[in-house]
């Protein structure tokens, strides 16, 4: 199973400054398989409930690994981690505050 990229529903937003696109683009560039999980509008609090439960934050994007562990940082840091080949170091590392899957 591929990792899951939890992002806002603004799939049309494909420009460098958009946090979700920045991370998705880094995954694409590195050839990492992932499944997109659209979490709804980033503006609506109700669409962030799962994000808050899993990460302790209300920001998108975040990555869920196969083992249920969560990785969440600022998108520029996430993109750098992905591009530098260090994404697997975040697996099970306790980034975020994962709840029981």
Residue frames relative to the residue before (quaternion, step in Angstrom):
aa qw qx qy qz dx dy dz
X 1.0000 0.0000 0.0000 0.0000 0.00 0.00 0.00
X 0.4356 -0.6933 0.5183 0.2468 3.55 -1.03 0.83
X 0.5871 -0.5310 0.4515 0.4117 3.54 -1.27 0.26
X 0.3553 -0.7137 0.5588 0.2284 3.55 -1.28 0.30
X 0.2069 -0.7439 0.6259 0.1098 3.52 -0.96 0.98
X 0.1586 -0.7721 0.6119 0.0658 3.56 -0.50 1.21
X 0.1050 0.8053 -0.5660 0.1419 3.54 -0.60 1.20
X 0.6351 -0.5005 0.4075 0.4244 3.54 -1.30 0.13
X 0.5991 -0.5972 0.4028 0.3495 3.55 -1.23 0.30
X 0.5116 0.6684 -0.4094 0.3520 3.60 1.25 -0.04
X 0.0130 -0.8465 0.5316 -0.0249 3.56 0.66 1.12
X 0.5872 0.5850 -0.3598 0.4285 3.60 1.19 -0.41
X 0.6199 0.5661 -0.3412 0.4230 3.59 1.16 -0.55
X 0.1555 0.7964 -0.5593 0.1693 3.55 -0.01 1.33
X 0.4344 0.6352 -0.5176 0.3741 3.50 0.40 1.30
X 0.7003 -0.5602 0.2740 0.3473 3.54 -1.09 0.80
X 0.7016 0.4844 -0.2851 0.4381 3.58 0.98 -0.73
X 0.5610 0.5972 -0.4042 0.4065 3.62 1.19 -0.31
X 0.4786 -0.7208 0.4157 0.2803 3.62 -0.54 1.13
X 0.6811 0.4883 -0.3054 0.4521 3.59 0.84 -0.90
X 0.6662 0.4923 -0.3030 0.4711 3.57 0.96 -0.86
X 0.5984 0.5751 -0.3633 0.4232 3.60 1.00 -0.76
X 0.7053 0.4401 -0.2605 0.4909 3.59 0.87 -0.94
X 0.6448 0.5151 -0.3292 0.4588 3.60 0.92 -0.84
X 0.6467 0.5230 -0.3110 0.4599 3.58 0.96 -0.84
X 0.6381 0.5175 -0.3241 0.4690 3.60 1.00 -0.80
X 0.6356 0.5145 -0.3265 0.4741 3.61 0.99 -0.81
X 0.6492 0.5158 -0.3082 0.4664 3.57 0.96 -0.89
X 0.6788 0.5103 -0.2910 0.4405 3.58 0.83 -1.00
X 0.7242 0.4212 -0.2356 0.4925 3.57 1.06 -0.72
X 0.4602 -0.7181 0.4224 0.3068 3.59 1.28 0.02
X 0.3792 0.7212 -0.4856 0.3168 3.56 1.14 0.63
X 0.3805 -0.7208 0.5334 0.2261 3.57 -0.81 1.00
X 0.1128 0.7826 -0.6032 0.1049 3.53 -0.99 0.87
X 0.3159 -0.6916 0.6148 0.2095 3.48 -1.37 0.36
X 0.3350 -0.7330 0.5547 0.2067 3.58 -0.90 0.91
X 0.0851 -0.7512 0.6535 0.0375 3.53 -0.97 0.95
X 0.2136 -0.7845 0.5728 0.1042 3.57 -0.39 1.25
X 0.2370 -0.8175 0.5185 0.0818 3.53 -0.63 1.17
X 0.6476 -0.5075 0.3327 0.4608 3.59 1.19 0.17
X 0.7478 -0.3860 0.2907 0.4554 3.52 -1.28 -0.23
X 0.4544 -0.6908 0.4959 0.2655 3.55 -0.90 0.93
X 0.6432 0.5488 -0.3154 0.4309 3.59 1.20 -0.41
X 0.6966 0.4677 -0.2767 0.4685 3.58 1.13 -0.56
X 0.4708 -0.7026 0.4632 0.2648 3.55 -0.68 1.11
X 0.6386 0.5540 -0.3393 0.4126 3.59 0.94 -0.81
X 0.6649 0.4986 -0.3164 0.4574 3.58 1.09 -0.57
X 0.6666 0.5099 -0.2983 0.4546 3.58 1.24 -0.19
X 0.3704 0.7616 -0.4764 0.2364 3.59 1.22 -0.02
X 0.6768 0.4771 -0.2969 0.4756 3.59 0.83 -0.96
X 0.6302 0.5409 -0.3295 0.4491 3.58 0.99 -0.82
X 0.6657 0.4903 -0.2979 0.4772 3.57 0.91 -0.90
X 0.6465 0.5285 -0.3168 0.4499 3.58 0.95 -0.87
X 0.7544 0.4159 -0.2155 0.4599 3.57 0.89 -0.91
X 0.8075 0.2960 -0.1393 0.4908 3.60 0.96 -0.81
X 0.4213 -0.6900 0.4785 0.3426 3.57 1.19 -0.48
X 0.6918 0.3825 -0.2469 0.5605 3.57 1.34 0.10
X 0.3973 -0.7144 0.5102 0.2672 3.56 -1.26 0.16
X 0.5336 0.6533 -0.3893 0.3700 3.58 1.27 0.15
X 0.2751 -0.6897 0.6439 0.1845 3.49 -1.32 0.62
X 0.6688 -0.1553 -0.7187 -0.1094 1.63 -2.28 1.02
X 0.1142 -0.7494 0.6379 0.1357 3.50 -1.41 -0.03
X 0.3363 -0.7408 0.5553 0.1726 3.53 -1.21 0.58
X 0.1599 -0.7520 0.6344 0.0800 3.51 -1.07 0.88
X 0.2871 -0.7649 0.5558 0.1535 3.56 -0.73 1.09
X 0.7098 -0.4709 0.3261 0.4100 3.54 -1.32 0.35
X 0.6951 0.4740 -0.2755 0.4650 3.59 1.07 -0.71
X 0.6000 -0.5907 0.3460 0.4140 3.59 1.31 0.08
X 0.5220 0.6253 -0.4330 0.3860 3.60 1.21 -0.15
X 0.3443 -0.7523 0.5459 0.1319 3.52 -1.23 0.69
X 0.0932 -0.7571 0.6431 0.0674 3.53 -1.18 0.69
X 0.1481 0.7761 -0.5957 0.1442 3.56 -0.75 1.13
X 0.1653 0.7183 -0.6622 0.1352 3.52 -0.89 1.07
X 0.6832 -0.3759 0.3554 0.5153 3.55 -1.24 -0.23
X 0.6147 -0.6106 0.3532 0.3528 3.58 -0.98 0.82
X 0.6288 0.5263 -0.3534 0.4502 3.61 0.98 -0.67
X 0.6501 0.4964 -0.3073 0.4862 3.59 1.06 -0.74
X 0.6334 0.5215 -0.3302 0.4667 3.57 1.01 -0.80
X 0.6584 0.5075 -0.3128 0.4595 3.59 0.90 -0.91
X 0.6480 0.5129 -0.3165 0.4657 3.59 0.96 -0.81
X 0.6313 0.5281 -0.3241 0.4664 3.59 0.99 -0.84
X 0.6628 0.4990 -0.2973 0.4726 3.57 0.93 -0.92
X 0.7082 0.4759 -0.2674 0.4478 3.59 0.78 -1.01
X 0.6913 0.4594 -0.2822 0.4811 3.59 1.12 -0.56
X 0.5313 -0.6705 0.3846 0.3468 3.59 1.30 0.13
X 0.5586 0.6371 -0.3719 0.3793 3.58 1.21 0.37
X 0.3207 0.7769 -0.4979 0.2137 3.61 1.21 0.25
X 0.6624 0.5225 -0.3238 0.4282 3.60 0.89 -0.82
X 0.5575 0.5948 -0.3894 0.4285 3.60 1.20 -0.40
X 0.6618 0.5134 -0.2943 0.4603 3.58 1.18 -0.53
X 0.5055 0.6541 -0.4138 0.3814 3.59 1.27 -0.31
X 0.8500 0.0638 -0.0752 0.5175 3.57 -0.72 1.08
X 0.4836 0.7046 -0.4096 0.3191 3.59 1.29 0.11
X 0.5277 -0.6666 0.3935 0.3497 3.57 1.25 -0.06
X 0.3383 0.7206 -0.5321 0.2883 3.58 1.17 0.38
X 0.7605 0.2323 -0.2181 0.5657 3.55 -0.83 0.93
X 0.4209 -0.6735 0.5345 0.2891 3.56 -1.27 -0.28
X 0.0893 -0.8501 0.5154 0.0607 3.57 0.41 1.17
X 0.3134 -0.7073 0.6054 0.1871 3.49 -1.12 0.78
X 0.6689 -0.4589 0.3648 0.4571 3.56 -1.20 0.10
X 0.4512 -0.7061 0.4668 0.2827 3.59 -0.81 0.93
